[in-house]
Amino acid sequence: MDVKNKKVIVAGLGRTAVALCRLVVKAGANPFVSEIASGQSFEPFQEQLRSLGVPFECGKHSVEIFESADLIIPSPGVSPRIEPIQAARRCGVPVISEMEFAFSFCGSKILAVTGTNGKTTTTELLKRLVEHCGQSVVLAGNNDTPFSLAVMIEPAPTYLVLEVSSYQLELAQHFRPWIGCVLNVTPDHLTRHGSISEYANVKAKIFQNQGEGDVAVLNADDDWTRDMKVPPDVEVRRFSLATPQQRGLWIRGSAICEGEDEIACVQDTSLPGRHNLQNVLAALTMVRAANLPWQTILEGLRSFRGVEHRIEYVTTINGVPYYNDSKSTNIDSLRVALESFSSPIVLLAGGRGKGADYRVLRDLVRRRVKSLVVFGEDAPLLQEAFADLVGCVSASTLEDAVAKAAAQASPGDIVLLSPACASFDMFQNFEHRGRVFKECVRQLERGLIP
């Protein structure tokens, strides 16, 4: 993309915005960052912009700055529907996503994964499998490494595994992965996208520019993904936990099959839960399509132990295992976590909710949860939804929640942090929440929490 000497407005300040500015500067353009919020949390990013010589504003979006731009690139967390961007559009200013901009500089084969749940585990596994085959690979996107940063790596890796969110796909125009995958679609981000059907349409945009030689991977068990629209020249492969697939992988008993052929065993993965088995099938279907050496792939799968904050085993105290599932930021993530265990669960849940109805999980909570410890802004709503089914107590802090969970757990139970809520009422992000939880558990193990 030729942006030399053009004025590029980056809306929103954070890790992705700083990486994007570096790429914009490298491309010979003149970035300006506009952030509507202000506060100490932005100071590290402001310092990085100063070191790059990039001007910025915080605490406002100046409409005249947006209208004078040659190009606007919103950070993924910034809606393209905000008034300053809309005003600039009315003036004829083009608006594209960070993913779209970075894609124009990408020289690697892209393996892209989207979906409501499971993206991080699937992409981390994909990276491990490709790496295990001796190939150069970088993991980027909706995680710790922005796409804009990854495309500046020299020499460019052969493969780029990309975790893609609906926010990144929303403005997709030319983005074209070699192999794209949609894991699932369940209600999430509906305040941004309006309805689950529109949300699914945004997810399907991962395939819209694919053509001959590309591969689309779909979850045959998910109603929203099974028959997503894919261009006619694209090879389609599906995966399923039960339904036979000729082009894709499925489960028959303890065997992982392709068509009628058994090509692996369920025991080749140590990840808990049926949802993780779906993630494994998705990753294996993608590397199968990439024609990477199969026995080497299986060796990599057997060595993969999962991802931090995703039903992550922490330790066992007095016969009770503790699990960190801080990545659970919606109701469906909690459902998946509860279905992953057969032991009675002492559940820690709460935070900043997303307006969903927790009561849809009543039957599952009745069957799987022994007791419930709630915290954060949505604690009263969680109590209202479940207190008549299981013992329920409220905690003021995560440390208090861990102490109360430990008091209610007996040998044979498990303690599970799976909040079903965003973390921003008490923490910087879900990673921060997960780290605090693990530290509280370690203090409990050392006898520092009564």
N, C-alpha and C positions, 0 to 999 in steps of 0.2 A: 504494500500500500504506500503510495507516494504522498507523504504529508510534509515534505521538506518546506521549511519556512512558514508553515501554517500554524495558526493559534488553536491549540487543542485544550478544551476544558474537560478536566476530570472531576466528576461530581462524586463527592464522598472521600474521606481521608482515612486510610488504614493501610494494612500490609499490601493489599492488592494495588491500591492507588499509587503507592511509592514505587512498586515494581513496574507498574504501567508507565509512570513518569520516566523511569530509567529507559524504557524501550522507546518512548516518544522522543526523548532527547537523542538517543542513538539514531533514530530515524531522521534527525535533523529538524524536528518540529519544536514548537515553543509551548510547553504545557503550563497550565494554570489550574490549581486545585481549589475547589470550593466545597466547604463543609458547613452544613447547617448548624451543627452542634458545636459546643466548645467545652473545654475542661482539661484537667491535667492528663487524662488518658491519651490526648492527642499530641502531647509534647514530644515524645520520642519520634513520632512520624514528622512533626514539624521540623525537628532538628535534621532529619534525613533530607527533607526537601530543601532546607537552607544549604546543606552541603552540596546539593545538586544544582543550586542556583535557581530553583523553581519557586516562583511566587505563589502565594496562597491566601485564602481568606477563611476564617472560622467564625461561627456564630451567625452566618447569614449566607444566602444565595443571592448575589447581586444579579438581577435580571439583565441589566445592560451588559454585563460581562458575558452572560450566556448568549445574548443576541448578537454580540460582536464576534463570536467564535466561527472558525472554519469547520470545526468538528467537535462533537460532544461525546464523551465516553463515560457513562455512569458506572460507578463501582457496582458489583453485584447486589449489594444491599440497598441501593438507591433505586427507587421506582422511576422508570422513564416517564411516568405520568405526572411527576411533580410540575407545578406551574412554570418555573423558570425554563425547564426543558421543553415544555409544550409551547411556551412563548417563542423560544428559539426555533422550534420546528416551524411555527407559523411564519418565521422570517426566512425559511428555507435552509436552516442549518441542519446538516445530516447528523443522525444519532446512531451509534453502533455500540456493541458491547465490548468489554475488555477481551472476552474470548474471541470475538470476531477479529479484533485488531491484532491480537497475538497470533491467531491462526495464519494471517497473511505473511508472517515471518517464520513459520514453522517448516522445517525440512525433515521431520521425523515421521515414521509411520504411526498414526494415532489409533490407539485402542481406547475408546471413550465409553464411559459407563454413567448412566443416570438412573433415576428411580427414587421413590420416596425413602425407602429404607435399604440398607445393605451396601450402599455405594462404597463406603470407606473400606469395609472388610474385603469386598470384591476387588477393588483397585489395589489394595495392599497385597492381596494374594496374587493378582495378575503380575504386579511388579516382581514379586518373589519368584514366580514361575519363569518369567522371561529372563531374569537375572541368573537363575539356576541353570539356564541353557547357555550361559556364557555370552549373552547379548547385552549390549549397552542399552540402558533404559532409565528414564526419569519419570517419577510420579509427580503430577502437578494438578492444578485446577482448584476445586472447592476444598482445599486443605491447606497445609502449611506452606506450600510452594506455589505461588501464582503462576498461571500459564505464561504471563508476560516475562517472568523471570526465567522460566524453563527454556523459552525459545532463544535466550541470549547465551545459553551454555555453548561453549566451543571446545572441541568439535561437537556438533549436534549428535545426540544419541540416535541409535538406529530406531528405537521405539520410544514413544511417549505415551504413558498410561495417564488418561485424563479423567478425573472425577468431575462430573458436570451437574450443576444444579439447574433447576427450572429458571432461576433468576438469570443465569448465564445464557440459557437457551432462548429466553424471551425475545431477544433482539437478533437472533441468529439469521443471517442472510446467505452467507457463502460457506459457513463452517461445514467441513466434510471429513468425518473420520473414516479411516480404512475399515475398521471393524467397530460398529456401534452397538450398544446394548441398553435396553430398558429392563430393569429388574422387576419393577412393580409400580403400581400407582394406587395410593390410598390417600384419604383426605389430609391435606397439609397445605400451608401457604394460601388458603382460600381467600383470605383478606386481600392478597395481592392479585390472585388470578380470577377471583369471582365465583368459580364453580369447579367441581372436580372434572367435568368434561373439558373445560377450557384448560385446566391444569394438565390433563392427559394430552391435549393437543399440543401444549408447549413441550412436554416431554418427547412427543413424537417428532419434533423438529430436529432431533439428533440425526434422523434418517433423510431429511428432505432433499439434501444435495448429494446423496450417495448415487453412485452409478455403477457401470460395469466394472467388475473386479473388486467391489466392496461387499461387505457382509453385514447384515442386520441380525442381531441375536435378541430373541424375545422369550418372555416367560409364558409358556403355554398354560400355566395354572392360574394366571392372573387375568380376570375378565377385561381389564382396561388395556392390557398390553398384547394379549394373544393375537388380535387381528389388527394391530396398528398399521396404518397406511405406510407402505414401503415402495419406493420407485420400482418399476417393472424389471429393470436390468440387475437389480441387487439380489444377491444370494441370501435367502432367509434360512436361518437355523433357529430352532426352538429347543428349550430345555423344560423338563417336567419331573416332578417327584413320582409320578405314577403312569402317565400316558405315554405309550410308545412313540418315539420320534425317529424317523428315518434320517433326517438331516438335523442332528442335534443329539443331546444326551438325555437319558431318563433313568429312573431307578426301577429295577426288578428285584425284589427281595433285598439282598445285601450287595447286589451287583450294580455297577454303573454301566449302562449299555448305550451303544450307538446302533440304531436299528435293532437287529437281533444279536449283535456281537457284544459280548462282555469285554469291556476294555479297562475296567478298574473296579475297586471295591469301595463300598461305603466306609469301611474301616481305614481306608487310606487317609482320611481326614480325622483330626482330633477335635474339630470345632463342635461345640454343643448346639443342639437344636435343629429342627427342620428348616428354619429360616436360613441357617448357615449352610445347610446342605444345598439349598437353592443357590446361595452365593457361590458355592464351590462349583455347582453345575454350570452356572453362568460363566465363571472364569475358565473352566475347562473347555466349554464350548468355544470360547473366544480363542484360546491358544490352539485348540484343535483346528479351527479355521485358519489360523496363522501358520499351520503346518510346522510347528516346532516339535522337536524330538520327544515322543510320547513317554518313553521310560524315564527320561530325564525330568520331564514335567511331573511325573508321579513321585519321583524322589523329592522334588521341591515341595509338593503338596504334603507329603508325610512330615516334613520338617517345619511346616507353618503352624504357629501356635496362636494365631489370632492377633487382634489389634487392641491397643490401649483404649480403655473406656467403652469397649463393646463386649459386654458380658465377660469382663476380664477377671479371672481368678486372682484374688489378692493374697489371702492366707487362710489357714484354719485355726480357730481359737476354741479350745474346750470342745472339740468335736463338731464345730459349726464352721463351714466354709463361708467366706465373705466374697461377694462379687461386685465389681464396679461396672455399672452400665449407664454411666453418666451421659453417654451419647443419646440415650432415650429422651427425646425432646417432644414426642407426640404420643397419642394414645396407641397407635399401631405398634410403635417401638416397645411400649410396655406390654402389649399383648404378646408380641414375639418373645420377649424375655420370660414372661410367665409360662409360656408354652414350652420353654426350653428345659424346664426342670420338673421332676416327678416328686421331689422331696417337698415337705411343707416350707413355705416361704415367709420370712419376716421381711416385709417390703418397706423400703424407704422411698417416698414419692412426694413431689411438690416442686414449687418454683413459680415461674410466671407462665400461666396457662395461655392457650391459644384459642380459647372460646369453644372448645369441643366438649361434648357431653360424655363425662367419665362413666355414666351409668351403662353405656354399651358394654362395659367390661364386667358387669355385676356377676354374671354366671361364672366367668373365668376366675374372678377374685374369690368367689364362694368356694370354688373347687381347689384352688392352688394356694391361696394366701392364708396363713395361720394368724398373723396379726399385721397391723399397718401403722407405720410411723409417718406422719405428714409434717411438712415444713413449708415455709415460703408463702408467697401471695395466695396461691390456690389451695392452701391447707384447708380452709373452711369448705370449699367445694368438694374436695376429696372426702372429707369427713361426711358431708351430706350424702355423697354417692354411696359410701361403703360402710359407714359406722354401724348400720343395723345388721351387717353380714359378718363382720369380723371385729375383734378388739382393735380399737383405734385410739392412738394418743398423738398429741401435738408436740412438736419440738421447736425451740426458738432458734437453734443453730444446727448445723450439720454435725458438730461434735455432740450436741445434746441428742440428736437423732440416733447416732451410732451407739451412745450409751444406753438409750432406751431400747433400741433393737437388741443389743446384747443381753439386756435383762429379760427379754421375752423369748430368746432363742434357747432351744435345748439341743443336745447332741442328736444328729439326724436331720435337723432343720438346716436351712441356708438363710443367710442374710443377704439381701439383694438391694442395691441402690439402682432403681430404674425410675427416674423422676416423672416421665411423661410430660415434662414441662421444659420450657426454656430456662436458662440459668441467670438471666440478667437482673433479677431482683436482688440476688445476693452475691453473684460471682461475675467475673469478666467474661467467661464463656464456659461451655460444658467441660473443656479440658481442665480449666481451673477448678471447677466443682469436683471433677473426678480425682484430681491430685489432692485436694483437701480431704475428700472422703478416705483415700488410701492412707494419708498421714494420720487421720483420726483412728483408723483401724490399727495401724502400727502402734500408736500410743496406747490403744486399748490392750494390744498384745503385750506391751511392756508394763502394763499396770498403771499407766499415767492417767487413764480415764477411769473413774470409779464405776 
